[in-house]
Amino acid sequence: MAQYLSSDEIKEFLKDLDANNNGFIDYHEVESKLDQVHNEIAPKAKSYNLHHKNTTEKQRHEFLRSVMGTSENKIPRDEFYETVEGWKVPSLSPEKTSEEGSKYYMKRMAWGRRVRAWWGVRGTEVLFLFAVIAMMIAFGVWQMVKYITDPAYRPAYGWGVVLAKTCAGILYPTLFFLLLSMSRYLNALARKSYYLSRMINWDLTQSFHIKISVVAMAAATLHAIGHLTGSFLYSSRPSQREAVIAVTGVHRSYRQYVALLPGWTGISALSTFYLIALLSLPVIRKKHYEIFQLGHLLMYPFVGLVCAHGSLAILQYPMLGFWLIIPVLLIVVERSVRVGYGFYQIPAKLEILDGETVVISVVVPQKRYWKYRAGQYVFITVPELSMFQWHPFTISTCIGNDMQLHIKTDGNWTSKLRQLARENGEANIKICIDGPFGAPAQRFYEFDYSIIIGSGIGVTPFSGILTDLQAREERYRRQLSPASSRTHIDQGESTLHLSNPTEKPTKLKAEQPVYRRVDFHWIVKDKNYLLWFSNLLNSISRSALAEASDDIPHLDIRLQTHVTQKRKNISTHIYRYLLELHRTEEHPESPLTGLINETHFGRPNLAEIMNDHYGSMLQTIKETKEKGMEIKKRRVGVFFCGAPPIGYELADRCHELTVRGREDKSYIEYYFMMEVFG
């Protein structure tokens, strides 16, 4: 149940409002507080703001009168208390409770549910890591047992060979997955399988790549120590001559071992590996990204050296080359394609959206091997900044060949990118694009019912999907109305145009789309972040109104935005709530956010969101049965991009609602999918 303003909160508000403390609330006091709060939370005048020059005094007056609840110029504080109570403004306390509830949700659950929720988010990833670790241990133990149990090796080479070969066994799968984690094409292919893409979560390649690199470096170092301070030293002694000749047929000195192909290639490979690691340190990667990327080119001589290291087959048949051939071929092909794309520059427009975000708008050429879709990501480079720095960004909107990338400026390269457009607020640049590559959001189209929860810039994979859905619906409407042959969706100052449907009639067959419902929740810290996609959200809201008038709706997008920024002052909190609710026919947008849809202030109540959705699903099932129809697909996709603790709660609630669906025989299933970047 909703908790509204407490008695103490209302009294505090009245005390703040009654500036002259005369026991009455005057019209000018209400107006003065409105201006004070409005200037605080909406300092830049927009067409929908109450103090904007286009807003009439009549509209302003009507709003203030609605606040006072009377036509009198003043009202006693006791009577105004009842008026404020009737506004049903949410209390500040639930906002704190909601925040704490989201933070400590896992701690309040029983251990069984806690483990299950954690498993729903991290389980398949852990399974994959377990499989990798199991392979490392298995091959390491195999080599260790082989060289311990064989009576010929230990007398000839001592314990050093056991250590070296055990680490060599660990390195086989380690180097395989180390190189494979650099492949983006594998990620794109894995996205075709729901279970495979969750288990081999290459979206976390950066974290996985770093961890497995540390393991590989440790194993390689111990392998070198085992040979240089163990087997080489031990077997070069005159006393071991007969034992060594029995194994290899040749007795060598320590210097000869080092000068031999396995010796110098091993030392060179390990030195190269350490150099790559040194050039990959955060201090270099963040400040000198080009050096970091050029350092990774040493990977190719490193692979060549480690393959040559065992090619003489002194103690056993060389196997490392067979482990590395597949990942190396993948990487070579990918990097070659990327180099080719680096010579193909595409004109683009760079704009500044706000203090943290820039947007790149580009028309992707027709001659590309892969089709670009909403929810995917691409690698881009800006030759004006650097020819070698390629960075991944999510496609935020994509209609036809018109694509946009919203980029948060939080690094050295992105800061330079922002500087290009700083003087005029925009700039014409040229970019190179590699991709697109897969992402979890692509599976959105597998579900007719979806819940999307995005946090901050994490909304970009889903904004493209919303744009795509609306474009499909409007295209269908155009085809039903031949008189209208062109449409567009505004995105800030730039406009994304759809082609005339008469140009390609074979691809624009007027096929009635299936019913699709999307509950979209966007969580931001500051209301100004809502301006990133305000035109898109408002366009969707207007389309939703038109869609509601249809006898058989095809697309049902329900938008809800949440601003988590706290307002400790009670007057600011109350006026913010009242201003958000204020709408006029001339300006249906919120005076605060500029959005047509309602914005909630405070953290979203996930329990309420999920339970309300389940209740509406039950109602939909009931209504369709009454009409003699049946909903075949009762699968709901729940997509989330944000902090893992919220993901744990969502995973748990999805499981609970799925169990509830089995119990009440509605058989509604909720599938949780977490969008991650790395």
VOGU-3710 file (C-alpha; in Angstrom, 3 decimals, decimal comma):
1> maqylssdei> 0,000/0,000/0,000  1,178/3,506/-0,819  2,427/5,587/2,085  1,593/9,262/1,779  2,909/12,368/3,528  2,965/12,041/7,291  1,546/14,673/9,616  5,037/15,918/10,468  5,962/16,194/6,788  2,829/18,223/5,990
11> keflkdldan> 3,477/20,554/8,931  7,061/21,022/7,822  5,831/21,881/4,314  3,287/24,430/5,643  5,923/26,037/7,820  8,237/26,372/4,826  5,396/27,741/2,681  4,127/30,324/5,203  7,002/32,763/4,746  5,557/35,546/6,913
21> nngfidyhev> 4,307/33,066/9,547  0,881/34,724/9,797  -1,081/31,482/9,986  -2,340/31,797/6,407  -1,098/30,414/3,109  -1,191/33,284/0,630  -1,393/32,995/-3,154  1,891/34,881/-3,584  3,571/32,475/-1,123  2,456/29,512/-3,212
31> eskldqvhne> 3,649/31,328/-6,341  6,968/32,305/-4,795  7,664/28,753/-3,688  6,724/27,492/-7,156  9,304/29,795/-8,765  11,922/28,846/-6,195  11,452/25,111/-6,648  10,959/25,388/-10,418  14,191/27,301/-10,878  15,980/24,743/-8,722
41> iapkaksynl> 14,843/21,605/-10,492  14,151/23,008/-13,984  16,719/25,815/-14,416  16,786/25,749/-18,223  13,520/26,996/-19,683  11,869/24,655/-22,173  8,616/25,069/-24,075  6,810/22,869/-21,561  8,101/24,672/-18,434  5,596/26,733/-16,460
51> hhknttekqr> 7,828/29,808/-16,438  8,617/29,594/-20,166  7,553/32,603/-22,266  5,210/30,411/-24,340  3,332/29,322/-21,238  0,355/31,640/-20,684  -0,396/33,330/-17,370  -3,763/31,594/-17,463  -2,118/28,161/-17,433  0,183/29,214/-14,628
61> heflrsvmgt> -2,709/30,686/-12,662  -4,810/27,538/-13,135  -1,976/25,411/-11,804  -1,478/27,572/-8,722  -5,221/27,580/-8,031  -5,282/23,811/-8,322  -2,517/23,723/-5,729  -4,428/25,989/-3,322  -7,774/24,346/-3,966  -9,613/27,647/-3,681
71> senkiprdef> -10,203/30,881/-5,577  -9,408/32,909/-2,445  -6,083/34,703/-2,211  -5,311/33,119/1,118  -6,372/30,118/3,143  -5,843/29,232/6,834  -3,028/26,796/7,474  -5,377/24,278/9,118  -7,618/24,191/6,040  -4,634/24,015/3,708
81> yetvegwkvp> -3,397/21,056/5,767  -6,457/19,118/4,572  -5,801/20,250/1,005  -2,214/19,002/1,099  -3,399/15,741/2,630  -5,773/15,304/-0,310  -2,938/15,561/-2,847  -1,841/12,027/-1,902  1,831/12,910/-2,272  4,108/9,945/-1,493
91> slspektsee> 6,083/10,254/1,711  9,841/10,615/1,708  10,113/7,580/3,993  9,126/4,930/1,420  11,878/6,199/-0,863  14,422/5,388/1,834  12,733/2,074/2,550  12,719/1,190/-1,140  16,411/1,975/-1,430  17,287/-0,115/1,599
101> gskyymkrma> 14,963/-2,892/0,429  16,718/-3,090/-2,940  20,114/-3,059/-1,281  19,390/-5,675/1,358  16,898/-7,811/-0,545  19,318/-10,733/-0,808  20,184/-10,578/2,893  16,539/-10,879/3,928  15,949/-13,999/1,822  16,389/-17,560/2,987
111> wgrrvrawwg> 19,657/-19,191/1,954  17,983/-21,414/-0,606  16,344/-18,516/-2,446  19,501/-16,439/-2,118  21,608/-19,095/-3,804  18,959/-19,602/-6,482  18,787/-15,857/-7,234  22,552/-15,622/-7,393  22,615/-18,676/-9,646  20,039/-17,091/-11,954
121> vrgtevlflf> 22,456/-14,221/-12,605  25,883/-15,856/-12,266  25,180/-19,591/-12,396  25,885/-20,410/-16,033  28,918/-18,163/-15,999  30,246/-20,096/-12,998  29,584/-23,375/-14,808  31,714/-22,199/-17,691  34,512/-21,072/-15,358  34,280/-24,410/-13,570
131> aviammiafg> 34,648/-26,215/-16,907  37,712/-24,123/-17,787  39,325/-24,722/-14,390  38,498/-28,441/-14,589  40,280/-28,673/-17,954  43,332/-26,890/-16,542  43,496/-29,251/-13,585  42,860/-32,337/-15,708  45,651/-31,618/-18,195  48,003/-30,493/-15,439
141> vwqmvkyitd> 47,408/-33,676/-13,423  47,786/-35,799/-16,561  51,229/-34,352/-17,264  52,264/-34,507/-13,620  51,305/-38,189/-13,264  53,022/-39,024/-16,551  56,372/-37,583/-15,486  56,172/-38,817/-11,909  55,290/-42,412/-12,717  57,620/-42,947/-15,683
151> payrpaygwg> 60,913/-44,253/-14,217  63,015/-42,690/-16,986  62,246/-38,980/-16,582  62,895/-38,251/-12,897  66,377/-39,836/-12,746  67,351/-37,862/-15,861  65,766/-34,472/-15,222  64,765/-34,423/-11,556  61,702/-32,738/-10,058  62,148/-29,736/-12,333
161> vvlaktcagi> 60,692/-31,593/-15,296  57,607/-32,580/-13,251  56,949/-28,935/-12,331  57,592/-27,703/-15,881  55,404/-30,316/-17,568  52,587/-29,943/-15,037  52,473/-26,218/-15,833  52,681/-27,029/-19,554  49,560/-29,164/-19,191  47,774/-26,274/-17,471
171> lyptlfflll> 48,855/-23,924/-20,266  47,203/-25,960/-23,056  43,564/-25,019/-22,214  44,611/-21,730/-20,570  46,188/-20,282/-23,709  43,323/-21,689/-25,786  40,683/-19,779/-23,794  42,958/-16,759/-23,406  43,084/-16,294/-27,170  39,483/-17,389/-27,717
181> smsrylnala> 38,277/-14,680/-25,336  39,551/-12,113/-27,835  37,169/-13,322/-30,547  34,056/-11,216/-31,139  32,787/-13,386/-33,977  32,443/-16,314/-31,602  30,358/-14,087/-29,345  28,061/-13,214/-32,245  27,614/-16,882/-33,156  27,015/-17,889/-29,536
191> rksyylsrmi> 24,151/-15,402/-29,352  22,129/-17,690/-31,608  21,812/-20,115/-28,685  20,173/-18,904/-25,463  21,910/-21,439/-23,204  25,287/-21,328/-24,945  25,422/-17,535/-24,885  24,626/-17,495/-21,179  27,209/-20,133/-20,305  29,987/-18,713/-22,489
201> nwdltqsfhi> 29,354/-15,126/-21,535  31,791/-13,349/-23,826  30,220/-10,011/-22,873  32,481/-10,298/-19,844  35,564/-10,917/-21,989  37,613/-8,142/-20,448  37,261/-9,507/-16,919  37,696/-13,121/-18,064  40,632/-12,215/-20,299  42,471/-10,480/-17,454
211> kisvvamaaa> 41,911/-13,315/-14,988  42,956/-16,089/-17,329  45,974/-14,035/-18,440  47,160/-13,932/-14,816  46,776/-17,722/-14,588  48,645/-18,190/-17,865  51,468/-15,905/-16,737  51,810/-17,745/-13,419  51,869/-21,153/-15,145  54,350/-19,957/-17,779
221> tlhaighltg> 56,627/-18,522/-15,098  56,600/-21,757/-13,090  57,209/-23,708/-16,302  60,319/-21,593/-16,963  61,497/-21,961/-13,362  61,041/-25,724/-13,575  63,334/-25,900/-16,608  65,889/-23,129/-15,939  66,495/-23,899/-12,270  65,494/-27,556/-12,315
231> sflyssrpsq> 65,635/-29,868/-15,323  68,339/-27,966/-17,253  70,577/-27,684/-14,214  69,980/-31,241/-13,010  70,339/-33,030/-16,365  73,512/-31,124/-17,309  75,438/-32,748/-14,420  77,973/-35,383/-15,432  76,398/-37,819/-12,963  73,126/-37,800/-14,945
241> reaviavtgv> 74,778/-38,465/-18,303  73,677/-42,087/-18,681  70,102/-41,387/-17,524  69,715/-38,478/-19,963  71,168/-40,445/-22,904  68,691/-43,229/-22,131  65,828/-40,782/-22,605  66,966/-38,443/-25,411  70,191/-40,033/-26,707  72,152/-36,780/-26,157
251> hrsyrqyval> 73,732/-35,265/-23,040  73,935/-31,431/-23,112  75,469/-28,724/-20,998  73,337/-25,997/-19,369  74,422/-23,475/-22,020  73,421/-25,879/-24,800  69,969/-26,344/-23,268  69,409/-22,566/-23,208  70,738/-22,109/-26,754  68,581/-24,928/-28,093
261> lpgwtgisal> 65,338/-23,973/-29,913  63,062/-24,843/-26,930  65,364/-22,849/-24,626  65,656/-19,497/-26,365  62,088/-19,542/-27,755  60,720/-20,252/-24,284  62,675/-17,382/-22,718  61,689/-15,049/-25,572  58,008/-16,064/-25,339  57,916/-15,471/-21,581
271> stfylialls> 59,630/-12,086/-21,960  57,115/-11,118/-24,668  54,251/-12,214/-22,432  55,516/-10,018/-19,586  55,913/-7,076/-21,958  52,304/-7,477/-23,156  51,148/-7,566/-19,531  53,189/-4,465/-18,680  51,697/-2,513/-21,580  48,207/-3,632/-20,480
281> lpvirkkhye> 48,360/-2,101/-17,007  45,418/0,258/-16,291  47,686/3,300/-16,026  48,891/2,728/-19,630  45,592/1,476/-21,047  43,648/4,523/-19,817  46,192/7,210/-20,673  47,943/5,674/-23,695  45,428/3,388/-25,349  47,381/3,224/-28,600
291> ifqlghllmy> 50,409/1,813/-26,788  48,111/-0,723/-25,148  46,694/-1,845/-28,496  50,078/-1,893/-30,233  51,417/-3,940/-27,329  48,775/-6,567/-27,980  50,176/-6,998/-31,502  53,049/-8,808/-29,780  50,534/-11,609/-29,370  51,400/-12,870/-32,845
301> pfvglvcahg> 55,162/-13,349/-32,240  54,281/-14,765/-28,810  52,078/-17,460/-30,367  54,764/-18,244/-32,924  57,396/-18,598/-30,210  55,330/-20,905/-27,976  54,456/-23,115/-30,943  58,139/-23,323/-31,943  59,037/-23,978/-28,291  57,850/-27,583/-28,393
311> slailqypml> 58,419/-28,308/-32,063  61,574/-30,413/-31,500  59,496/-32,938/-29,520  62,424/-33,731/-27,199  60,294/-35,315/-24,462  56,849/-35,669/-26,047  54,815/-34,959/-29,167  54,126/-31,192/-29,580  50,426/-30,443/-28,874  50,208/-26,708/-28,245
321> gfwliipvll> 49,879/-25,859/-31,923  46,705/-27,946/-32,165  45,206/-26,085/-29,190  45,947/-22,657/-30,640  45,170/-23,081/-34,324  41,412/-22,391/-34,051  41,543/-19,266/-31,819  44,521/-17,873/-33,740  42,728/-18,263/-37,076  39,625/-16,543/-35,645
331> ivversvrvg> 41,661/-13,628/-34,333  43,687/-13,251/-37,533  40,527/-13,161/-39,639  38,819/-10,667/-37,303  41,810/-8,368/-37,067  42,339/-8,488/-40,826  38,724/-7,479/-41,403  39,091/-4,679/-38,856  42,231/-3,397/-40,574  40,299/-3,358/-43,846
341> ygfyqipakl> 37,440/-1,418/-42,248  40,017/1,052/-40,956  40,586/2,245/-44,533  36,855/2,730/-45,159  35,835/6,010/-43,552  32,152/6,903/-43,209  30,827/10,478/-42,734  29,084/10,990/-39,385  27,682/13,744/-37,209  28,903/14,251/-33,640
351> eildgetvvi> 26,727/16,147/-31,139  26,871/16,999/-27,439  23,739/15,946/-25,561  24,586/16,937/-21,988  27,467/17,205/-19,546  28,294/13,506/-19,809  27,017/12,257/-23,144  27,720/12,695/-26,857  25,885/11,084/-29,760  27,227/9,934/-33,128
361> svvvpqkryw> 24,717/9,752/-35,990  25,772/7,845/-39,092  24,240/6,338/-42,224  25,692/2,843/-42,608  26,523/2,054/-46,271  24,440/-0,575/-48,031  27,479/-2,679/-48,891  28,060/-4,300/-45,513  28,313/-8,023/-44,862  26,145/-8,008/-41,724
371> kyragqyvfi> 22,765/-6,459/-41,065  22,721/-3,954/-38,217  19,999/-4,486/-35,629  18,903/-2,792/-32,445  20,531/-4,182/-29,309  23,833/-5,041/-30,994  27,145/-3,255/-30,521  29,914/-2,115/-32,855  33,572/-1,155/-32,674  34,378/2,300/-33,982
381> tvpelsmfqw> 37,472/4,384/-34,512  37,725/8,092/-35,315  40,796/8,609/-37,553  40,955/12,259/-36,541  41,712/11,077/-32,992  43,549/7,852/-33,706  43,855/5,271/-36,480  44,445/2,412/-34,039  41,992/2,938/-31,173  38,872/0,820/-31,642
391> hpftistcig> 36,209/1,098/-28,927  32,953/-0,879/-28,468  29,610/0,960/-28,159  26,015/-0,219/-28,170  23,751/0,719/-31,084  21,195/2,949/-29,387  18,944/3,485/-32,422  18,892/1,824/-35,817  16,189/2,433/-38,430  17,095/1,106/-41,819
401> ndmqlhiktd> 20,672/2,293/-42,364  20,384/5,272/-39,978  22,230/4,498/-36,776  23,067/6,362/-33,580  25,580/5,681/-30,795  25,180/7,391/-27,420  28,578/7,584/-25,715  29,326/8,524/-22,117  32,499/10,622/-21,834  34,365/8,980/-18,968
411> gnwtsklrql> 37,807/8,301/-20,433  40,714/9,870/-22,288  39,531/8,921/-25,800  35,886/9,823/-25,177  36,961/13,162/-23,703  38,868/13,922/-26,912  35,789/12,898/-28,869  33,719/15,383/-26,906  36,321/18,076/-27,525  35,744/17,755/-31,287
421> arengeanik> 32,181/18,998/-30,892  32,700/21,346/-27,952  33,109/24,596/-29,888  29,848/24,490/-31,875  27,957/21,801/-30,015  28,342/19,504/-33,039  30,893/18,448/-35,630  31,067/16,579/-38,909  33,533/13,733/-38,525  34,500/10,485/-40,225
431> icidgpfgap> 34,435/7,140/-38,475  35,264/3,507/-39,244  32,922/0,758/-38,066  33,570/-2,920/-37,348  30,613/-5,134/-36,536  27,895/-5,503/-35,578  28,296/-8,009/-32,749  25,672/-9,814/-30,715  24,206/-8,889/-27,333  21,575/-10,401/-24,988
441> aqrfyefdys> 19,034/-7,748/-25,998  18,801/-9,391/-29,423  16,732/-12,169/-27,862  14,020/-9,613/-27,205  12,136/-10,697/-30,321  11,714/-14,207/-28,957  9,052/-12,907/-26,567  5,651/-11,351/-27,220  5,629/-10,018/-23,652  8,694/-8,259/-22,282
451> iiigsgigvt> 9,802/-6,255/-19,276  12,788/-4,006/-19,906  14,605/-2,351/-17,015  17,546/-0,149/-17,928  19,722/1,946/-15,642  21,418/5,120/-16,907  23,362/4,693/-20,144  22,530/0,985/-19,903  19,275/1,831/-21,653  21,006/2,173/-25,022
461> pfsgiltdlq> 20,553/-1,474/-26,131  16,842/-1,188/-25,426  16,249/2,265/-26,889  17,198/0,856/-30,274  14,689/-1,962/-29,813  11,911/0,503/-28,951  12,768/2,539/-32,031  12,730/-0,589/-34,157  9,340/-1,683/-32,798  7,800/1,703/-33,443
471> areeryrrql> 9,299/1,871/-36,945  7,783/-1,521/-37,793  4,374/-0,472/-36,488  4,409/2,847/-38,332  5,518/1,112/-41,521  2,538/-1,225/-41,203  0,221/1,776/-40,723  1,736/3,481/-43,780  1,079/0,454/-45,873  -2,555/0,514/-44,833
481> spassrthid> -2,700/4,213/-45,781  -1,128/4,568/-49,272  -1,485/8,328/-49,159  1,218/8,462/-46,530  4,469/7,282/-48,091  7,025/8,656/-45,691  7,503/8,819/-41,962  10,212/9,773/-39,530  11,200/9,525/-35,917  12,959/12,515/-34,422
491> qgestlhlsn> 16,029/11,945/-32,289  16,975/15,333/-30,857  18,067/17,694/-33,594  18,750/14,907/-36,071  15,966/13,059/-37,890  16,064/9,415/-38,854  14,096/8,831/-42,076  12,557/5,644/-43,349  12,626/4,967/-47,076  9,599/5,315/-49,315
501> ptekptklka> 7,819/1,943/-49,114  7,120/1,998/-52,845  10,825/1,719/-53,613  11,096/-1,908/-52,457  7,609/-3,408/-52,523  8,870/-6,954/-52,178  10,401/-6,195/-48,787  7,496/-4,131/-47,498  4,654/-6,553/-47,743  1,731/-5,348/-45,635
511> eqpvyrrvdf> 1,855/-8,190/-43,162  -0,113/-7,700/-39,960  2,250/-7,764/-36,968  1,553/-9,943/-33,943  0,481/-8,418/-30,666  3,464/-7,406/-28,580  3,541/-5,825/-25,143  6,604/-4,110/-23,709  6,864/-2,673/-20,180  9,800/-0,286/-20,300
521> hwivkdknyl> 11,370/1,099/-17,100  14,271/3,525/-17,263  16,109/4,397/-14,040  18,260/7,556/-14,010  19,933/9,584/-11,282  19,014/12,982/-12,700  15,943/14,004/-14,709  18,157/15,711/-17,301  19,347/12,283/-18,421  15,805/11,670/-19,678
531> lwfsnllnsi> 16,512/14,197/-22,436  18,780/11,635/-24,155  15,780/9,858/-25,655  12,948/12,245/-24,813  11,831/12,612/-28,443  11,842/8,848/-28,892  9,862/8,265/-25,695  7,330/10,963/-26,571  6,966/9,601/-30,083  6,214/6,193/-28,575
541> srsalaeasd> 3,714/7,736/-26,158  1,851/9,437/-29,020  1,854/6,215/-31,018  0,508/4,372/-27,983  -2,450/6,764/-27,852  -3,165/6,148/-31,538  -2,736/2,419/-31,056  -5,222/2,406/-28,174  -7,957/3,620/-30,524  -7,565/0,560/-32,775
551> diphldirlq> -10,003/-2,305/-32,447  -7,131/-4,802/-32,447  -3,910/-3,222/-31,114  -0,594/-4,642/-32,322  1,919/-2,857/-30,155  1,488/-1,986/-26,481  4,514/-0,122/-25,081  4,073/1,057/-21,504  6,704/3,592/-20,527  7,729/4,367/-16,972
561> thvtqkrkni> 10,700/6,499/-16,034  12,225/6,684/-12,572  14,433/9,484/-11,225  16,366/8,365/-8,141  17,795/11,769/-7,243  16,808/12,603/-3,676  15,274/15,897/-2,567  15,697/16,405/1,164  13,676/19,629/1,235  10,013/18,718/1,722
571> sthiyrylle> 8,770/21,645/-0,412  10,951/20,609/-3,328  9,741/17,039/-2,978  6,048/18,031/-2,966  6,242/20,583/-5,762  8,234/18,152/-7,863  5,420/15,643/-7,506  2,730/18,241/-8,350  4,615/19,654/-11,322  5,106/16,175/-12,758
581> lhrteehpes> 1,345/15,572/-12,676  0,508/18,915/-14,266  -0,470/18,650/-17,933  -2,315/20,905/-20,393  -3,784/20,282/-23,839  -1,269/22,672/-25,335  1,635/21,059/-23,469  0,893/17,421/-22,602  4,554/17,039/-21,618  5,657/17,175/-18,008
591> pltglineth> 6,831/20,681/-16,955  9,875/18,988/-15,423  10,971/16,180/-17,716  9,351/17,113/-21,006  7,972/13,583/-21,263  4,378/12,680/-21,982  4,600/9,569/-19,839  4,568/9,940/-16,071  7,887/9,953/-14,243  8,224/8,438/-10,777
601> fgrpnlaeim> 10,610/10,002/-8,290  12,437/7,437/-6,203  13,694/3,945/-6,792  11,313/1,594/-8,592  9,381/-0,889/-6,503  10,328/-4,111/-8,255  7,824/-6,180/-6,290  4,981/-3,928/-7,379  6,196/-3,845/-10,990  6,429/-7,629/-11,270
611> ndhygsmlqt> 3,199/-8,389/-9,404  1,232/-5,836/-11,433  2,550/-7,370/-14,635  1,554/-10,847/-13,517  -1,934/-9,617/-12,603  -2,358/-7,960/-16,000  -1,200/-11,162/-17,703  -3,899/-13,102/-15,844  -6,472/-10,522/-16,935  -5,308/-10,770/-20,556
621> iketkekgme> -5,616/-14,556/-20,462  -9,117/-14,264/-19,025  -10,240/-11,730/-21,646  -8,887/-13,761/-24,552  -10,627/-16,888/-23,293  -13,915/-14,995/-23,101  -13,440/-14,023/-26,756  -12,890/-17,667/-27,692  -9,152/-17,135/-28,214  -6,131/-18,568/-26,483
631> ikkrrvgvff> -2,697/-17,089/-25,755  -0,227/-19,701/-26,957  2,923/-17,947/-25,789  2,925/-17,159/-22,102  6,647/-16,531/-21,890  7,753/-13,133/-20,561  11,302/-11,948/-21,213  12,729/-9,814/-18,399  15,761/-7,850/-19,633  17,929/-5,875/-17,237
641> cgappigyel> 21,071/-3,779/-17,511  22,380/-2,359/-14,261  23,816/-3,249/-10,864  23,964/-7,012/-10,058  22,039/-6,698/-6,729  18,964/-5,519/-8,659  19,548/-8,404/-11,052  19,506/-10,855/-8,126  16,156/-9,521/-6,979  14,689/-9,672/-10,474
651> adrcheltvr> 15,968/-13,224/-10,996  14,339/-14,301/-7,751  11,030/-12,637/-8,553  11,005/-14,182/-12,038  11,401/-17,628/-10,498  8,687/-16,992/-7,889  6,194/-15,803/-10,499  6,980/-18,768/-12,745  6,267/-21,130/-9,824  3,091/-19,191/-9,126
661> gredksyiey> 2,070/-19,676/-12,769  2,391/-23,439/-12,398  0,384/-23,449/-9,187  -2,568/-21,446/-10,531  -2,459/-23,306/-13,889  -1,888/-20,081/-15,871  1,572/-21,414/-16,893  3,058/-17,931/-17,241  6,853/-18,151/-17,372  9,318/-15,342/-16,700
671> yfmmevfg> 12,792/-15,610/-18,261  15,436/-13,358/-16,737  18,289/-12,073/-18,922  20,963/-9,695/-17,742  22,721/-7,377/-20,173  26,387/-6,978/-19,308  29,371/-5,161/-20,786  33,035/-5,781/-20,341
//
